[in-house]
């Protein structure tokens, strides 16, 4: 067989090298992350390995594609309109600002834009955990107009992360209230716990609440918060140190359930 082409592509966050016929049909692909060459037909084994030779690094496993897991089958059967995985950090705020950007000139900054900056900052930090066996979903809509800002699923468990713009502000926390600078305190931690409780109900699994503060000048606790983990955006990578709660198959199964919009319609 001649005329095989190698075409690089990204699929679900992983780099793949596809081996294609001249008419564009795939006959194999090489996963760099798993060091595996997946052959759709063993008849082309020698030709595929020959054309992939310059790209292979170290020993590789060669064989037919693995059987899809239940989580992968659920993802493949999910309608694109119901898939929450493509949501960007702050998706709901992006849509709201596109529809109603507000007056061109304001005496004070639009609070929605500060909230969006906070969600984007936290979302980008959480997305960097993906390579370590974690998944993050953003802007999950809940009945009544509420939403979970970020849902993190990984070896250390499940976390509902609520973000708060606090740049250059002193933050005082006296459970359940949070105060920014000289502003009046308000019971934000009740909302943070409520989001986690609703997520726990939807997924039938424990979801722990997290408050993520973006850019605070200082954080102090008058009364330590009950159950709520309070982190700054710079501390979120600390979640990587948590483990021993969920197996990889459990992570994938919960991620498949959580990304389905229909999971969240009755919470």
Number of C-alpha atoms within 10 A of each C-alpha: 8 8 9 20 17 19 12 12 12 10 8 6 9 12 14 20 19 23 25 18 16 11 8 10 10 17 18 25 23 26 19 16 10 10 15 19 25 22 21 15 12 14 9 13 17 11 14 25 18 10 16 20 10 8 12 16 9 6 8 14 12 15 15 14 14 7 8 10 12 13 17 14 12 14 19 12 8 15 10 12 8 12 17 19 19 11 14 16 26 25 18 18 17 16 11 12 14 10 9 9 13 10 7 5 8 8 5 6 9 14 10 15 16 15 18 21 19 24 30 19 19 26 24 14 16 24 16 14 20 15 11 10 15 23 22 24 24 27 22 24 17 18 10 8 6 12 17 21 24 23 28 24 25 28 21 19 21 27 23 27 30 26 27 23 21 23 16 13 17 17 21 19 23 17 18 19 17 18 18 21 16 10 9 9 16 15 14 18 24 13 14 22 23 15 25 24 18 18 28 18 15 18 17 10 13 14 24 22 26 24 21 23 24 23 18 18 12 14 16 11 12 10 12 14 15 11 11 19 14 20 18 17 23 14 12 18 14 10 17 14 9 12 12 10 13 16 15 12 12 16 22 22 17 19 24 21 18 23 23 21 18 13 16 20 12 10 15
